[in-house]
Structure formats: structure tokens, C-alpha cells
Amino acid sequence: MEDLLKDMGLRIQELRKQMDMTQEALAERANMTSQTISTAELGKKALRPENIVKLSRALGVSTDYLLTGCRNARDYTIIDGKLKDVSPQEYDRIMRMIDIMLEK
């Protein structure tokens, strides 16, 4: 259980930093306290189920991803939704970046 909490905390922290947010900003966005965010990121205490849902919505990922690190169909739907709002030129640039990142 301890590893699960620490791993989930690292995912929360990583997503928050990718979004260039402070713990306070994430707490506000998720309607939680910054202390709860800090405790979650450190993996010190299990989150209530409703807080996991709030965090997943605030971070734009599924609860599955927060809990296990595994992406599900909802995660890909979020990406698809974001791509619908970009221009054709931006889309092409994003696709090239994805191709570069996936090269082995």
C-alpha cells in the first residue's frame, strides 16, 4: 500500500509540474486544501475516493492513471479533444513531435 501511495503521489506531482501549477493552484482548482495536495504528493496518507476524482478532473487524467499509472480510453479521449482545437499547421507540428518522441 505504501508503494501505491508514493507512486500515485509522484504522478500527481509530475502532472502538476507539467501544468506549471503550484500545490496551492492545484488545490484551488480541485477544491481541496494545499495540505491535502502536499500529503498526497508525499504519499503519506491515502486520499478519499472523492478527492481522487477531484484531482483527476483538475489534472485532466483518469482516476485509473492516478491510481495505477495505466492510461485508459478516457485519457486518450482527452488528448483527442485537445487536438480538435488546433490549426492544421499546429496539428502537423504536434504529429511530428509525437513521431520524434516515439522513435526508438
Protein Blocks (a to p, Z undefined) as FASTA:
>chain_A
ZZmmmmmmmmmmmmmmmnopafklmmmmnopafklmmmmmnopaccdfklmmmmmmmnop
afklmmnopacfklmmmmmmmmmmpcfklmmmmmmmmmmmmpZZ
